[in-house]
Amino acid sequence: MTEPPADKTAALEANTFFIEVSGAGLPEIDGLFVPSTAPPVVSESGTMSAIGYWNGKRAWDRADGKASRNPSLSYSNSYKCWRISRLDGHLAYHVV
């Protein structure tokens, strides 16, 4: 597996969007999500992440810091969908 050129992740526009989730049906899902600060790593699909991004798309962490998985709201290249995780890190929902 090779890492993408450094300039590819450096060219990403800063993720400055905040997301509020409410009425999800699981109280632990509801809340404010802020741009992810998870450190860069290579995802299962082989894509290098960047601050605020996962698999080349914007990603978010829970603002309260209670989640065991960050980013908590992100895009999966493997499943081709957006996913949000519960506090324990297990995936709660996905949107295709």
C-alpha positions as CSV (number, residue, x, y, z in Angstrom):
1,M,0.0,0.0,0.0
2,T,1.4,3.4,-0.9
3,E,0.6,6.7,0.6
4,P,-0.9,9.4,-1.6
5,P,1.3,12.4,-2.4
6,A,1.5,14.8,0.5
7,D,0.2,17.6,-1.7
8,K,-3.1,15.7,-2.2
9,T,-4.0,15.9,1.5
10,A,-2.5,19.4,1.9
11,A,-4.8,20.7,-0.9
12,L,-8.0,19.8,1.0
13,E,-10.0,22.8,2.1
14,A,-10.3,23.1,5.9
15,N,-13.4,21.4,7.3
16,T,-15.2,24.2,9.2
17,F,-18.7,22.7,9.2
18,F,-20.5,21.7,12.4
19,I,-23.3,19.2,12.3
20,E,-26.1,18.8,14.9
21,V,-28.0,15.5,15.0
22,S,-31.3,15.3,16.7
23,G,-34.2,12.8,16.7
24,A,-32.0,9.9,15.6
25,G,-33.9,7.4,17.8
26,L,-30.9,6.7,20.0
27,P,-30.1,9.5,22.5
28,E,-26.4,8.7,22.4
29,I,-26.3,9.6,18.6
30,D,-27.9,13.0,19.1
31,G,-25.6,15.9,19.6
32,L,-23.2,18.3,18.1
33,F,-20.4,17.0,15.8
34,V,-17.3,19.1,15.1
35,P,-14.6,18.8,12.4
36,S,-12.5,15.7,13.2
37,T,-9.1,16.2,14.9
38,A,-8.2,12.5,14.5
39,P,-4.5,12.1,13.5
40,P,-3.8,11.1,9.9
41,V,-3.8,7.3,9.3
42,V,-4.4,5.0,6.4
43,S,-8.0,3.7,6.3
44,E,-9.0,0.1,5.5
45,S,-9.5,1.1,1.9
46,G,-6.0,2.4,1.7
47,T,-6.8,6.1,1.7
48,M,-4.6,8.4,3.8
49,S,-6.8,10.6,6.1
50,A,-6.2,14.2,7.0
51,I,-7.3,16.5,9.9
52,G,-11.0,17.0,9.3
53,Y,-11.2,14.3,6.6
54,W,-11.6,10.5,6.3
55,N,-11.4,8.7,2.9
56,G,-11.2,12.0,1.1
57,K,-14.5,13.4,2.5
58,R,-15.2,15.7,5.5
59,A,-15.4,13.9,8.8
60,W,-16.6,14.8,12.3
61,D,-16.0,13.9,16.0
62,R,-18.6,14.3,18.8
63,A,-18.2,17.7,20.4
64,D,-18.5,16.3,23.9
65,G,-15.6,13.9,23.3
66,K,-17.5,10.9,24.7
67,A,-17.2,8.7,21.6
68,S,-14.6,5.8,21.6
69,R,-14.3,6.1,17.8
70,N,-13.1,9.2,15.9
71,P,-14.1,10.3,13.5
72,S,-17.6,9.5,14.7
73,L,-19.3,10.6,11.5
74,S,-17.5,9.7,8.3
75,Y,-17.7,8.2,4.9
76,S,-16.8,4.5,4.2
77,N,-15.1,3.8,0.9
78,S,-15.6,0.0,1.5
79,Y,-19.4,0.3,2.0
80,K,-19.9,3.4,-0.1
81,C,-22.0,5.1,2.6
82,W,-21.9,7.6,5.4
83,R,-21.7,6.1,8.9
84,I,-22.3,7.4,12.4
85,S,-21.1,5.6,15.5
86,R,-22.5,5.1,19.0
87,L,-20.6,6.1,22.1
88,D,-19.0,2.6,22.3
89,G,-17.7,2.9,18.7
90,H,-20.1,0.4,17.1
91,L,-21.8,1.8,14.0
92,A,-25.3,2.9,14.6
93,Y,-26.5,4.0,11.2
94,H,-25.4,4.2,7.6
95,V,-26.8,6.2,4.8
96,V,-26.3,5.0,1.2
